[in-house]
Amino acid sequence: MSEVTSKRRSGAGYSIPAAAAEVGASYKTFLAAVDRGHVRVVEFGGLRRVPAAEVARLKALFSGAGEAA
């Protein structure tokens, strides 16, 4: 288990670095996608969290599961 994903709190969603690692993208690329609105985030109290459902959507998209047969 990587150091970034081990800091994930159950039920709180993913931090941006943890979500990037889970999806397999660099932090910088993932942050740019968040800033452009390509990745859904929840903002609360100055924190941005990526919901687990959004991470699952991105993993499916990048694994090829989202391609038409």
C-alpha positions, 0 to 999 in steps of 0.5 A: 500500500502506498504512503499516500493512500494509507492516509485515506480516511474511511467515508471522507472521500480521497484527498487530491494526492490520494485520488491521483495515486489511486487513479494512477495519474500524477498529482500535477495532472490530477490537480489540473483536471480538478481545476478544469472541472473534469473531476468532481470534488466536494468542497467543505471548510476549505478542503477539497475531497474527491468522492469514492464514486468519482475515483471509481468512475475515473478508474473505470474510464482509464482502465478501458471499461468505459470503451464501447464494445 
